[in-house]
Amino acid sequence: MTAEPGETRFFDSYDGVRIAWRELGEGRPVVLLHGYFSDARTNWIRYGHAAAIAGRGFRVIMPDLRAHGESDKPHGAAAYPPDALTRDGHALVAYLGLTDYDLGGYSLGARTVSRMLATGATPRRVIFSGMGLEGLLDTGRRAGHFRHILTDLGKHERGSPEWLAEAFLKTTGGDPVALLGILDTFTDTPRDVLERVAQPALVLCGIEDFDNGSAAALADILPDARHVEVPGGHMSAVVKLELGRAMADFLAA
C-alpha cells in the first residue's frame, strides 16, 4: 500500500454529472465526504487522514462532491436540486457495489451523511465531523453565510471569517458560480430522523469549532454516539493529525 492514492477515477451520477473519486488502501470500504469549498485531496489526503485510516486496514473512498475538485461544475440551476449531493452519494455507493461499508464526512460532508441516512443509506458506522446539531436541523443559516461570501468576493474585512473562507476558496480554485448552486441543495434533517439513527456514530469536532452549532448536542441526540474533540476551530481542526487518528481509532475499534 502506498501513502498516495492512485489516479482519479470518474463515474456519471444520477443525472449525468461526472463525479471524481480517489481511493487509498485495501480492506473494508469507508466513504469520506469532504467539506464545502474543499475537495478530497485537500480534506483527506494532504494532511494524512486517509493514510491513517488506510493504515488500519481500510479501503478509503473519497469523492469530489459536485461543483468541487475534479468533478463537474455545471452552472445551470437544474444541476442543483435539493439533496443533489445526497443522490450523488447514493449513486457512488451503487456504482461501486458497496453493501457493507462505513460513511463519514466533514462539515458539508457530514451534512450529506445525515441526508444519506435520512434517505435510506445503510452504512455500518458513521462519522459526523466538523458538525453540530444546529447545522443539521437548520441549514439556512450556513447557506446564508456562504451566499454572502460568494456574492461579495473581494469585499470582506481582512481577517474576518468571510475573508478567511474566501482565501481558502482561492487555494482550492473553486468555481463561485457552481458553488452558489450547491447552496440550493441544502436540506434540513429533522430531529426525529437523527433520533432514529441506528448506527454507532462518532461526532468529531474541533474544540473551538462552533460554526455548525454544538457537536456535544448532536452526540446527545444520536442514540449511539461518541463525542471526541480535537484541537482547533472549523478551518484548522481539519489539518490536525488528531482528526485522522480519531477517525481511524473509531473505525478500527
C-alpha positions in Angstrom: 0.0 0.0 0.0 1.3 3.5 -0.9 0.6 6.7 1.1 -0.7 8.3 -2.1 -3.9 7.3 -3.9 -3.9 6.2 -7.5 -5.2 8.1 -10.4 -8.5 9.9 -10.2 -11.5 7.8 -11.4 -14.9 9.1 -12.6 -18.5 7.9 -12.9 -21.7 9.5 -14.2 -24.1 10.3 -11.4 -27.9 10.0 -11.4 -28.3 13.0 -13.8 -25.1 12.6 -15.9 -22.9 14.9 -13.9 -19.4 13.4 -13.8 -18.2 12.8 -10.3 -14.5 12.2 -9.5 -13.2 10.0 -6.7 -9.9 8.7 -5.4 -9.0 5.6 -3.3 -6.3 4.6 -0.9 -5.7 1.3 0.8 -7.4 -2.1 0.9 -10.0 -3.7 3.1 -13.3 -2.7 4.4 -14.7 0.3 2.5 -15.2 3.7 4.1 -16.6 6.5 2.1 -15.5 10.0 3.2 -17.2 13.2 2.0 -15.3 16.5 2.2 -16.4 20.0 3.2 -17.6 23.0 1.2 -15.0 24.8 -0.9 -12.7 21.8 -0.4 -12.0 18.6 -2.2 -10.9 15.0 -1.4 -7.2 15.8 -1.8 -7.3 18.9 0.5 -9.6 17.4 3.1 -8.5 13.8 3.4 -5.2 13.3 1.6 -3.0 16.3 2.2 -2.9 16.1 6.0 -2.6 12.3 6.3 -6.1 11.4 7.4 -6.7 9.0 4.6 -3.4 7.4 5.1 -4.0 7.0 8.9 -7.3 5.2 8.1 -6.0 3.1 5.3 -3.1 2.0 7.6 -5.6 0.4 9.9 -6.9 -1.9 7.1 -9.5 0.2 5.2 -10.2 1.0 1.6 -10.7 4.7 1.8 -13.0 6.1 -1.0 -13.0 9.9 -1.4 -15.3 11.6 -4.0 -15.0 15.2 -5.0 -18.5 16.5 -4.5 -20.3 18.0 -7.5 -19.0 21.6 -8.1 -15.8 20.7 -6.3 -12.3 19.4 -7.2 -12.2 17.4 -10.4 -15.9 16.7 -10.5 -18.1 18.6 -13.0 -19.0 22.1 -12.1 -22.2 22.9 -14.0 -23.7 26.4 -13.9 -27.3 25.6 -14.6 -29.8 25.6 -11.7 -31.1 22.2 -12.9 -27.9 20.6 -11.6 -28.6 21.7 -8.0 -32.0 20.5 -6.8 -32.4 19.8 -3.1 -30.4 16.8 -1.9 -28.3 16.6 -5.2 -25.2 15.7 -3.1 -27.2 13.1 -1.3 -28.2 11.5 -4.6 -24.6 11.6 -5.8 -23.6 9.7 -2.6 -26.2 7.0 -3.2 -25.1 6.8 -6.8 -21.4 6.3 -5.8 -22.3 3.6 -3.3 -24.4 1.8 -6.0 -21.8 2.3 -8.7 -19.1 0.7 -6.5 -21.5 -2.1 -5.4 -20.9 -1.3 -1.7 -23.1 -3.3 0.7 -21.1 -3.3 3.9 -19.3 0.0 4.4 -18.8 2.9 6.7 -19.6 6.5 5.9 -18.2 9.8 7.2 -17.9 13.5 6.3 -16.6 16.8 7.4 -18.8 19.9 7.5 -20.9 19.8 4.3 -19.8 16.2 4.0 -21.2 15.4 7.5 -24.5 17.2 6.4 -24.6 14.9 3.4 -24.1 11.9 5.6 -27.2 12.9 7.6 -29.2 13.3 4.4 -28.0 9.9 3.1 -29.1 8.3 6.3 -32.4 10.1 6.1 -32.9 8.8 2.5 -32.1 5.1 3.1 -28.3 4.7 3.3 -27.3 1.7 5.4 -23.6 2.1 6.4 -22.4 0.1 9.4 -20.8 3.1 11.2 -21.0 6.8 10.6 -18.8 9.8 11.3 -20.0 13.4 11.7 -17.0 15.7 11.7 -17.0 19.5 11.9 -20.7 19.4 12.5 -23.1 20.3 15.3 -26.8 19.7 15.9 -27.9 23.2 14.6 -26.0 22.7 11.4 -28.2 19.7 10.5 -31.6 21.0 11.8 -31.3 24.4 10.2 -29.2 24.6 7.1 -30.4 28.0 6.2 -28.1 29.9 8.5 -24.9 28.4 7.0 -26.3 28.7 3.5 -26.9 32.4 4.1 -23.3 32.8 5.4 -21.8 31.3 2.4 -24.1 33.1 0.0 -22.8 36.4 1.5 -19.2 35.2 1.0 -19.7 34.2 -2.7 -21.7 37.2 -3.7 -19.4 39.8 -2.1 -16.0 38.3 -3.1 -13.2 40.8 -2.6 -15.2 43.0 -0.2 -14.7 41.1 3.1 -12.8 42.6 6.0 -9.3 41.2 6.3 -9.1 38.6 9.0 -12.8 38.1 9.2 -14.4 34.6 8.9 -15.7 35.6 5.5 -12.2 36.8 4.4 -10.6 33.5 5.6 -13.2 31.4 3.8 -12.6 33.4 0.6 -8.8 32.9 1.0 -9.4 29.1 1.3 -11.6 29.2 -1.8 -8.7 30.7 -3.7 -6.4 27.9 -2.6 -8.7 25.2 -3.9 -9.5 27.1 -7.2 -13.2 26.9 -6.5 -15.8 28.0 -9.1 -18.1 30.6 -7.3 -21.0 30.2 -9.7 -21.1 26.4 -9.3 -20.6 26.7 -5.5 -23.5 29.1 -5.2 -25.6 26.3 -6.8 -24.6 23.9 -4.1 -26.3 26.2 -1.5 -29.6 25.4 -3.2 -29.1 21.7 -2.5 -29.0 22.2 1.3 -31.8 20.3 3.1 -32.6 20.2 6.8 -32.6 16.8 8.6 -35.5 16.7 11.1 -34.7 16.0 14.8 -36.8 12.8 14.8 -34.7 11.4 11.9 -31.5 12.0 13.9 -33.1 10.4 17.0 -33.6 7.2 14.9 -30.0 6.8 13.6 -29.2 3.2 14.5 -25.6 3.1 13.6 -22.7 3.7 16.0 -21.6 7.3 15.4 -18.5 9.4 16.0 -19.1 13.1 16.5 -15.7 14.6 15.9 -15.1 18.4 16.2 -12.5 21.0 16.9 -12.7 22.2 20.5 -13.0 25.8 19.2 -15.5 24.9 16.4 -19.0 26.2 16.8 -19.6 27.1 13.2 -22.4 24.5 12.9 -23.6 24.7 16.5 -22.9 22.2 19.3 -21.2 18.9 18.5 -22.0 17.7 22.0 -25.7 18.3 21.4 -25.5 16.3 18.2 -23.9 13.4 20.1 -26.6 13.6 22.8 -29.4 13.3 20.3 -27.9 10.3 18.4 -28.8 7.0 20.1 -25.3 5.5 19.9 -22.7 8.3 19.6 -19.2 9.2 21.0 -18.2 12.9 21.1 -14.5 13.5 20.6 -12.8 16.8 20.5 -9.5 17.6 18.6 -7.5 20.9 18.7 -8.6 23.8 16.5 -11.6 25.5 15.0 -13.6 24.8 11.9 -10.9 25.8 9.4 -7.9 24.5 11.5 -9.1 21.2 13.0 -9.2 19.5 9.6 -5.4 20.0 9.3 -4.6 18.3 12.6 -3.2 14.8 12.8 -5.5 14.1 15.7 -8.5 14.3 13.4 -7.4 11.4 11.2 -6.2 9.4 14.2 -9.6 9.7 15.9 -11.4 8.6 12.8 -9.1 5.6 12.4 -9.4 4.6 16.0 -13.2 4.7 15.8 -13.4 2.7 12.6 -10.9 0.1 13.8 -12.4 -0.4 17.2 
